[in-house]
Amino acid sequence: MCFENLPIEFDASGNAHLKSGVPNPYEFKIKTPEEREEKLREIARKNGQLLDKDFDPVTRVAGALAFHSSVDLESRSVVETNSMATLFRGYEVILRGRDPRDAAFISSRACGVCGGVHATTSALSIEMALGIKPPPLGVVVRNLLLSCEYLYDNPLHLFVLAGPDYSEQLVRETNPEIWAKAEKTGTRFKNLHGYSKISEIMTDLNPLTGKLYLEALQMTRVAREAYVLLGGKYPHPETIIPGGRNYHTQHNNLQRVLYPVFRVFRLFQEMCWNLG
């Protein structure tokens, strides 16, 4: 897991601890509408051309994310921007007064895609609060489960959610000049991935029909199967608890998980070649 923006550090055994004396990384000073308007008027006086641009909601991202920006058209630069999650799910409220051991099971219901991450972070929070130290192998297996999440998320986002934005089906309809350029632009590493033109890759990104789209969709299933071998079930895993897991990992399951992992790795290699 990555905690670059959180005041958390891990010891040699993989146990998480809160750093001391670190300012709140999420502290955000909210400007009043009057302060914002005055700032925008000042910028407008200096630059002459200013446009408010809103992306609300941001598709391809669950959770109702929104971006609001002020753009200087003359210099083609963003002078002010902020983002916000506009959907309040209320899991913090639901968890109040509950048995701490329920946190991982309840919070994992926040999402059918990334429930394992919510369960793991809930378990980590309780471990830090109560001073619980999971055994080293428990940390390793939980990290393997999170790795299976990554194996699922990458093909899902790149090819199933974001990929169609760059597909022939969409670009040819909305930006025909870009499609015409793609038909004339050659690829790199053709000997590795077999595509001679950028347009061929875009065709294989077409939703529901493109080769890359369909292959990535299949790989999301393979990654989930790998998670189930180690975690028991998905979505909403019930085996992640403070102190490790409550599910016995069979030796043969550790061997069986290698096959789906290697299949996804092979797809990732092709991704890198295609993007290269």
N, C-alpha and C positions, 0 to 999 in steps of 0.2 A: 504494500500500500504506500501511497505517496502523501506525506504530510508537510510539503514544502511551505505552505502558508499557515500552518498551525503551530502553536508553541509546544510541540511534542517531540520527544527524543526517545530512542530505543537503546536499551543496554545490550550488552554482548549476548544475552540470552533471548533477545527479541521482545522483552517486556517494555511496554510503553510507560512514559512518565511525562508529567507536565513540567516544562521549564519554568524557573522562577525569574521574576523581574523582567518578563517580556511583555511589552505593551500589547493590547488587544489588536490582533491583525485585521479584525473585521470592523474596527471603529470607523464610523463614517459620519462626517459632519454634514447634516442636512441643512441646505440653504432654504431660507424662506422664499416664497414666490416673489416678494418685493426685491430681495437681494439678487435673485436670479435674473429678474427683468432688468435691474440696473446694470448687472454685469453684461447682459446681452446688448443693452443699449450702448454701453461703453465700447464693446467690441465692434458693433455696427458702425459707430462713429469713426472708428479707426480704419475699418476694412471696407465698408460700403456695401458689401454683398453678404448676406447671411441667410441661411435656410435652416429651419427646424426639420429634422428628419427622424421619423419614428418607425421602428420595426417592432410591431406588436400585434400578434404574438410572433416569436421567432419559431418557425417550424423546424422540424428535425430534432427538436429538443423537448423532452417531456417536462411538465411542470410549469407551463405558461410563463416563459421567460420573455422579457421585453427590453429593448434598447431605445433610448431617447438621446439624440445627438443634435448639436448645432454645428452646421458646416459652413465654412467660409468658401464660397464658390470661386472667388477670384484666385485665392492661393491653393485651392483644392485641398484643404486641411480641415480636420475636426478640431474645433475650438473648445467644445465642452461635450461630455457624454456621461451617461450613467446607465446602469442596468438594474433591473429588479425582477424578482419572482412574484408574479401577480396572483398566484394561487396559494392560499393558506390551507394546508391539509390538516393541521391541528393535531398531529401525533404527539407533540409535546404536551398538549392539554390532556389527551387520552391517557398518557403515561403517568400523570400526576396521581399519587396515592396508590399506584399499583405495586405489586411485588416486583422488585428489581429484576428478578429472574425472568419476568415476562417481557422485558424490554426488547430483547432480540426477536422474539416471536411476533410481537405487535408491530415493531418498526419495519420488519421485512415486508409487511403488507403495503408499504408505501409505494411499491413499484413491482410489477411483474417482470421487469427486465433486470433491475439491479438490486433486488431484495437481499441477495447474499451480502452485498456491501453494507447495507443498512444493519443487518443482523450482526456482522462482524464489528462495526464501529460501536454498536450498542454494547457488545460484550467487552470491547476494549475500554469503554468508558467506565463500566462497572468494575473492571479489573483495576483501573487506576484509582477509582474512588475507594475501593475496599482493600487495596494492596494485594490483590490476588496475582499469583505468578503461575501461568500455565506451564506445563512441562515442555521442554524443547521440541519434542516430536509433535505435540499439539499445535505449537506455533507453526511448525513446518507444514503440517497438513492444512491448517487454515490458510496459509499463504498459497498452497497449491490450489485451494478452492478459489481464492481471489485471482490466481493466474488463469483458471478456467473462465472466470468472468471476463478477463481481458481478451481471451481467445474468442469469446462470443461477441464482445462489444466492437472490436475492430472491424470484422467483416460486415457486421450489422450496420455500423455507421457509414463506412466508406462506400459500400456497394448497394445496400438496401435503402438507407435513409438519404444520404447525401449524394450517392452515385447518380440517381436519376436526374439531378440538377445539371449534370454534365453529359447526359445521354443524347444520342441522335434525336430521339423522339421529342425531347423538349427544346434542345438548342436549334434544331432545324426549323422549328415552328416559330420560336421567339427571336432568334438571332441568326438568320440565314447567312449573314456575312461571316460569322464565326465558323459555321458548318462548312462553308466554301473553303475557308482557310485550312480547316482540319483535313479536308479531302486532299489537300496539296502538301500537307506537312508530314514528313517522315518521322518514324520513331527511332529511339535508341534501343540497342540490344535486341534487335529483331531475331537474332539467332537463339535467344533465350525464351522469348514469349511468343514469337510467331506473327506478331502484328507489324505490318509494313507502314500503315498510315494511322495517324491519330484518330481519324474518323472510324476506323475499324474498332478501336477500343470503345469509342462513344456508342457505337452500335451495340456492342456487347454489354453496355450499361443500361440498355433499355429495360424498364421495369416489366417483370413477368415474362419477358421473352429473351432478354439478353443473356449470353453465356456466363458472363461474370456475375451478373445479378443472381441468376439461378444457382450458380456454384456457391456464392457467398451465403445464400439463403440456406443451402444444405449444410454449409459449415457451421452455421449458428446452431443447428440441431446437433451436430457432432460435438461441439463444445459443451452443450448442455448435457449430453450423454456422459461426457468425461466428468462433469461436476457431480452427476447423480451417482457415479461409481464411488466417489469419495465422500459425498455429502448426504446420500440417502434419497433426496428428492429435490426437485426444483420445478416451479418457483416456490418462494416462501419456505426456505430450508428451516428445519426444526432441530438440527443437530448442532448448531453453533451456540455455545453457552459460555458464560464467564468461566475461565479456567481451562478452556480448550474445546472439546466436542463430546457429545454423548453417544457417538456412533462408532462402533468398532470397525476399523479398516482391515479388511482381509488382505493377505499378501498377494493373492491372485488379482485383486482389484487394482492394486498398485501397478501390476504388470499390464492389465487390460487397458488402463487409462493411457498407456503410451501410444497405442494405435490411433485413437482419435486426435491426440495431441500432435503426432507426426503428420496427420492429414491436414490439420489446420496450419501447421508450420509450412507445409508445402504450398498452401494457398498464399501464405504471407510472402513466400519467396517470389511467387508470380506477381503479387501486388507490387513489390519493390521493383521488379523488372519492368512492369507496365508503367509505373509512375516515373521510372528513370528514363 
